[in-house]
Amino acid sequence: MSDTPTVLFACIHNSGRSVAAQKLAQRYAGDRVRVLSAGSEPGSGVNPAVAEVLAERGIGTDDHTPTLLDYDLVEGCDVVITMGCGETCPVFPGKRYEDWELTDPKGQPIDVVRGIVDDIDARVRTLLAELIPDLPIPPEGRVTSADQPRSEPRLSALEWPVRTERLVLRPATPADVSSTWEYRSLREFSEWTTRSPASLDEHTAHFTAPESLAKTLVVELGSRVIGDLMVSVQDGWAQTDVADQARGVQAELGWGLDPEHTGHGYATEAVQAMLRICFDGLRLRRVTASCFADNVPSWRLMERVGMRREEYAVRDSLHRSGAWLDGMTYALLADEWRARVATNDTSR
Ligand SMILES: CC(C)(COP(=O)(O)OP(=O)(O)OC[C@H]1O[C@@H](n2cnc3c(N)ncnc32)[C@H](O)[C@@H]1OP(=O)(O)O)[C@@H](O)C(=O)NCCC(=O)NCCS
């Protein structure tokens, strides 16, 4: 066996068991082992429950594409672990084969899937300890995202553009100043927004500041910018001794559409995509949004995308008219959003 052994995890669809094994092995072994996975009848994506359980442990699966189990793949491996596809897996002399009897997570409730992933986790640890005796494997027990040093989630680290049925979302650039000014300069637009720049220069200075660009997405319809979104990543509240684990775990969201394009569900479509970006892309645990209670289209939008009203504050927000008005805050947790997505309840 080479210094960097190659391990192949194979199941039927390469969407559940073998993905969990591959991801866990990669987490523990890093570049000390080359880890592959494949399926005898590759599925179309990762089993959502397995993806959720791995996400709970800080492991993303967005980059996984089910792969066909074929002769060439098996031939290039040192160790082949089958999980329900044993009889279809080619056998070559000189390789180590093992068959792991595991429950198929397909159609199983999330608690059962957690148990299956625990089982896979224990077997992966044992296998790696045998293959690389000096490999430091974290102690028994679930590895969570808290065990990983958390780097600040950044929009620029994701893949762009993001396309929805009718729209394209992408990070804002300085070239978007004039198209966003077209609607941001309208009184109708800025009635309830935090800022109301008095001039194009003022808008340009704020919009092109690196910290603004880093949290702004623009929404395109055809080739036209019709709105923009804000994803401002923040720390969660935490006791000081665990504050490290609350860094960059949530975001405050904001939105605005050119009034010419309101009333067609574009904001709903864009914000639904933004939630996916926050929870699947940035792996945040919670998002919030606030508005004046009088900004009915804005809080109706929050409710349409499934956000929960958490605060109604009486006369806590100063409007530029000089009046102290009521304010509202809505929020949504990653697991609430995943449950909605799983039931396809993403719009009302
Ligand atoms: C907040 C804001 C983005 C909401 O825009 P919106 O057009 O109401 O929201 P959508 O684009 O999702 O459209 C929803 C409306 O279109 C209708 N609609 C039509 N087709 C639709 C579809 N396919 N899907 C969903 N809604 C659809 C909905 O019924 C809804 O109308 P209703 O509120 O009269 O029932 C917009 O008012 C805005 O930009 N305001 C100015 C900036 C601002 O205040 N920002 C927020 C600061 S806190």
The ligand as an ORCA input file, in Angstrom:
! r2SCAN-3c Opt
* xyz 0 1
  C     -39.852     45.368      0.359
  C     -40.027     45.142     -1.114
  C     -38.774     44.513     -1.691
  C     -41.214     44.191     -1.341
  O     -41.496     44.115     -2.724
  P     -42.794     43.319     -3.256
  O     -42.920     43.618     -4.693
  O     -43.943     43.576     -2.364
  O     -42.382     41.811     -3.067
  P     -42.347     40.710     -4.202
  O     -41.486     41.165     -5.307
  O     -42.012     39.443     -3.549
  O     -43.836     40.683     -4.730
  C     -44.863     40.275     -3.893
  C     -46.146     40.869     -4.401
  O     -46.323     40.447     -5.747
  C     -47.410     39.540     -5.832
  N     -46.924     38.440     -6.683
  C     -47.157     38.368     -8.008
  N     -46.552     37.301     -8.516
  C     -45.941     36.662     -7.494
  C     -45.145     35.509     -7.378
  N     -44.845     34.775     -8.462
  N     -44.648     35.162     -6.182
  C     -44.907     35.880     -5.086
  N     -45.660     37.024     -5.136
  C     -46.173     37.401     -6.324
  C     -47.712     39.123     -4.415
  O     -49.082     38.813     -4.249
  C     -47.319     40.349     -3.636
  O     -48.309     41.332     -3.742
  P     -49.194     41.731     -2.443
  O     -48.237     42.152     -1.357
  O     -50.030     42.821     -2.967
  O     -49.926     40.486     -2.082
  C     -40.320     46.471     -1.867
  O     -41.489     47.014     -1.333
  C     -39.219     47.505     -1.743
  O     -38.192     47.391     -2.408
  N     -39.394     48.554     -0.945
  C     -38.460     49.646     -0.876
  C     -37.198     49.318     -0.123
  C     -37.510     48.815      1.280
  O     -38.397     49.312      1.954
  N     -36.734     47.846      1.711
  C     -36.903     47.209      2.998
  C     -36.361     48.030      4.084
  S     -36.628     47.233      5.614
*
